[in-house]
Amino acid sequence: MDQGAPDLHPSTGTDGSARNFYGYPRTRFRFCLPVQVLPAGRKAVLAQSFAKRAASYEEKRDIVPRFAARTRATYLQMVRTFRAFQAGYRRALDAWRAGVRDVVFPHGTYWMVVHHHAPVKPPLAA
């Protein structure tokens, strides 16, 4: 082994700075944060108290979106599809509870199929 060569980890650049696989500086949320933030290592995680609460900057009880779409038309189509599923499931479940066992549930139903072997409609064509 050459004694004159610096012992650099493969993930470091020639100047010793941390680099990722593609050679860019290793930063977390590289496009969002102006400063370099690295994830905590094993020692740092184990040094934390298990009883201490996290101090978070995130809002609590904020709205969690059900869908994410680039265009409004796509979003509205997803909402219509989901509402149609909910309405079909509710009708089928009400009939099932009334004793009708040959009712067909909408495609995507899991619990009733796995636990009660209820029939399900085929998937919609794309």
Order of alpha helices (4+ residues) and beta strands (2+ residues): alpha-alpha-alpha
